[in-house]
Amino acid sequence: MIVLDSTCCIVNLGVLPIARGLGIASGMLAIAHQIADKIGVKQIYLIVLPDNIAAKKLYFKFGYCELGQVVFNGNQVLLMGRIL
């Protein structure tokens, strides 16, 4: 998690394939939100590959919305964000 002023960017949230579906990513995201709230973060952003349906579903569940596509490290990715 990178924090600049009242804005945060979650970087590389991932779970090994063998451990997917156990709520680990949800738990990590919930903890990141709790920490962000405690340190005064107002906005959180993250990127996800456009075809990663499971990750996008998780982020929508946590209140993120799609903000548009950007290029990151040479890849087209989806920028998502939410306000705490």
C-alpha positions as a LaTeX table, in Angstrom:
\begin{tabular}{lrrr}
\hline
Residue & $x$ (\AA) & $y$ (\AA) & $z$ (\AA) \\
\hline
Met1 & 0.00 & 0.00 & 0.00 \\
Ile2 & 1.41 & 3.37 & $-1.04$ \\
Val3 & 0.05 & 6.46 & 0.73 \\
Leu4 & 0.38 & 10.04 & $-0.51$ \\
Asp5 & $-1.45$ & 12.64 & 1.60 \\
Ser6 & $-5.03$ & 11.38 & 1.86 \\
Thr7 & $-4.80$ & 9.06 & $-1.15$ \\
Cys8 & $-3.71$ & 5.42 & $-1.17$ \\
Cys9 & $-2.82$ & 2.96 & $-3.92$ \\
Ile10 & $-3.02$ & $-0.76$ & $-3.28$ \\
Val11 & $-0.29$ & $-2.50$ & $-5.25$ \\
Asn12 & $-0.29$ & $-6.17$ & $-6.27$ \\
Leu13 & $-2.97$ & $-7.74$ & $-4.13$ \\
Gly14 & $-2.80$ & $-11.42$ & $-4.97$ \\
Val15 & $-3.42$ & $-14.89$ & $-3.60$ \\
Leu16 & $-1.81$ & $-18.12$ & $-4.76$ \\
Pro17 & $-4.13$ & $-20.22$ & $-6.93$ \\
Ile18 & $-4.24$ & $-23.03$ & $-4.36$ \\
Ala19 & $-5.57$ & $-20.60$ & $-1.71$ \\
Arg20 & $-8.15$ & $-18.77$ & $-3.81$ \\
Gly21 & $-11.79$ & $-18.85$ & $-2.75$ \\
Leu22 & $-10.98$ & $-18.95$ & 0.96 \\
Gly23 & $-11.60$ & $-15.28$ & 1.69 \\
Ile24 & $-7.93$ & $-14.36$ & 1.95 \\
Ala25 & $-8.09$ & $-11.48$ & $-0.55$ \\
Ser26 & $-11.25$ & $-10.16$ & 1.13 \\
Gly27 & $-9.47$ & $-10.24$ & 4.48 \\
Met28 & $-6.40$ & $-8.46$ & 3.14 \\
Leu29 & $-8.53$ & $-5.80$ & 1.48 \\
Ala30 & $-10.57$ & $-5.28$ & 4.66 \\
Ile31 & $-7.39$ & $-4.85$ & 6.70 \\
Ala32 & $-5.98$ & $-2.41$ & 4.14 \\
His33 & $-9.19$ & $-0.37$ & 4.41 \\
Gln34 & $-9.00$ & $-0.37$ & 8.23 \\
Ile35 & $-5.38$ & 0.83 & 8.16 \\
Ala36 & $-6.16$ & 3.46 & 5.54 \\
Asp37 & $-9.06$ & 4.75 & 7.61 \\
Lys38 & $-6.91$ & 4.96 & 10.76 \\
Ile39 & $-4.24$ & 7.04 & 9.02 \\
Gly40 & $-6.72$ & 9.42 & 7.41 \\
Val41 & $-6.84$ & 8.14 & 3.84 \\
Lys42 & $-9.91$ & 9.38 & 1.98 \\
Gln43 & $-9.46$ & 7.73 & $-1.44$ \\
Ile44 & $-8.09$ & 4.33 & $-2.45$ \\
Tyr45 & $-7.07$ & 3.28 & $-5.95$ \\
Leu46 & $-5.88$ & 0.02 & $-7.46$ \\
Ile47 & $-5.33$ & $-1.51$ & $-10.87$ \\
Val48 & $-6.54$ & $-4.84$ & $-12.19$ \\
Leu49 & $-6.22$ & $-6.66$ & $-15.49$ \\
Pro50 & $-9.45$ & $-6.12$ & $-17.46$ \\
Asp51 & $-10.02$ & $-9.88$ & $-17.89$ \\
Asn52 & $-9.59$ & $-10.71$ & $-14.18$ \\
Ile53 & $-13.29$ & $-11.18$ & $-13.51$ \\
Ala54 & $-12.85$ & $-12.64$ & $-10.00$ \\
Ala55 & $-10.76$ & $-9.69$ & $-8.82$ \\
Lys56 & $-13.14$ & $-7.14$ & $-10.33$ \\
Lys57 & $-16.06$ & $-8.89$ & $-8.62$ \\
Leu58 & $-14.23$ & $-8.64$ & $-5.28$ \\
Tyr59 & $-13.45$ & $-4.95$ & $-5.77$ \\
Phe60 & $-17.06$ & $-4.16$ & $-6.75$ \\
Lys61 & $-18.17$ & $-5.97$ & $-3.57$ \\
Phe62 & $-15.94$ & $-3.60$ & $-1.57$ \\
Gly63 & $-17.41$ & $-0.52$ & $-3.24$ \\
Tyr64 & $-14.84$ & 0.17 & $-5.95$ \\
Cys65 & $-15.90$ & 1.54 & $-9.31$ \\
Glu66 & $-14.19$ & 1.50 & $-12.69$ \\
Leu67 & $-12.46$ & 4.79 & $-13.48$ \\
Gly68 & $-11.00$ & 3.93 & $-16.88$ \\
Gln69 & $-8.21$ & 2.07 & $-18.58$ \\
Val70 & $-4.56$ & 3.10 & $-18.30$ \\
Val71 & $-1.23$ & 1.67 & $-19.41$ \\
Phe72 & 0.93 & 0.35 & $-16.56$ \\
Asn73 & 4.29 & $-1.37$ & $-17.21$ \\
Gly74 & 3.32 & $-1.73$ & $-20.85$ \\
Asn75 & 0.00 & $-3.44$ & $-20.08$ \\
Gln76 & $-3.52$ & $-2.11$ & $-20.51$ \\
Val77 & $-5.08$ & $-2.22$ & $-17.04$ \\
Leu78 & $-8.28$ & $-1.04$ & $-15.43$ \\
Leu79 & $-8.02$ & 1.69 & $-12.81$ \\
Met80 & $-10.53$ & 1.31 & $-9.98$ \\
Gly81 & $-11.15$ & 3.48 & $-6.95$ \\
Arg82 & $-13.36$ & 4.23 & $-3.99$ \\
Ile83 & $-13.83$ & 6.86 & $-1.34$ \\
Leu84 & $-13.64$ & 5.79 & 2.31 \\
\hline
\end{tabular}
